[in-house]
Amino acid sequence: MNKPKTIFCDIDGTLLKHAGPASEQINQENSITLPNTLDAINLWDKLGYKVILTTGRKESLRSITEKTLNRNKIVYDQLIMGLGGGDRILINDRKPDIDRNTCYSINLPRDKGINHYDFRSKFVTISDNQPVQVEKPWGRENLIEYNDNYVVKKLFMKAGECCSMQYHELKKETIYVLDGKLKLYIGNDIENLEEKIMLPGDSISISPFTIHRMEGIEDSEYLECSTNELWDVVRLKDKYKREGEKEKNYI
């Protein structure tokens, strides 16, 4: 049975719109809640997670900070003040019995909200020689490796099928074709994408905000090696009507 997680979460720029230096945060009557803040907070509360909010605001601002959080209906278990502006580092021991990490770090773009994250499935551990398989309408994905630094997936795409027209805000990935024949649509203008035929041995790296779609000319297998933001998929067009859905993770 999974034990409830403990989440250490920043306030300004993460849950609430950043209002500048701490001296400018004294009057927070018009503070703006960022996208999905309340959905995330309510989900964490429902799942029994312990939520510890952190902030660089001075201790003297505790009262007004608590009032701001209450006014915005942000529930939490503990509030840590006065952390300052330096980097924040969380240190914890690994689970020796199953050899997995027990702490993680997430760096989000300021004021973009946490609308992509599903903390029930974001952090996973892949057992040795037991890749996790997820069925897709166009084929399937096998998650081979997931760790703090990178992800390796093996994908099978059926002939005549295609993934969504998409881009990633943070995720960087490299595709390597193992078998079959694929067509890659790629570029920065959705109305003027380049088309590339990819055969076994071909590879390509895709940077954040680059629009792309893979299409199976034949039944095909390929590897995807990427940074670990599995959740980071923005669908623009989709044959299977999944536009706007969160990416399904590995549970």
C-alpha positions, 0 to 999 in steps of 0.5 A: 500500500502506498503511503501518503506523500509529503509535498513541499510547495512554494507559494509565489509564482507556483500557487499564486501569481508572483507579486515581486519582492517580499516588500511588495507582497504585504498588500495581497488583497488582489492576489491571483490564484494560478491555473489549477491551484485549487484543483491540485490542493483539493486533490492532495487533501483528498489523497491525504497528502501532507502539504507544507508550503514554503516561502521566502517571505519574512516571518513578519509577514506570516499573518497576512500570508495566512490570510491570503492563503485562507482567502484563496481557499488554499489548505495546507498543514504547515507554513515555513517562512523566511527561506530567502532567495537561494536554491532549495535542496531536499535531502532524503535517504533512498529505500534500500529494500526496493532501491528507489528514490524517496524525494524529487524536485520539480522546477516549474516556469514562474506563474504558469501554474501546476496544471500539468501535474498528477502527483498520483502517478508522476513519480514511478519506479520501474522494477528491473526487467519489468517495463510498464506498458500503456496502451494507446489508440495508435499502438502502445508505449513501454516505459523501460527506464524512468529516473531523476535525469531521463526516461527511455520508452519503446513505442509501437505504432500501427500502420495508418495511425498517428499520435497527436499534433503536439509540443512540449513546454519543458521536455526534450526528446530524441527519437531512434527508429528500430523497425518499420517506416514512419513519417514525422511532421515537424516545425514551428508553424502548424500550417507549414510543417516539414515532412521527414520519412524515418527508417531504421537507424534514423534519429532526430532530437526535438526541442521544447515548443517544436510542433511534431507528429509521428505517423506510421507508414508501416507497423513501426517500433522506435525508442524515445529518450527524453528528460523526465517530464512525462506529463508535458504534452500539449495536444493541438490536434488529435485523431482520437479527440484527446485535445486538452487532456492530460497525458496519461502516466504510468501507474 
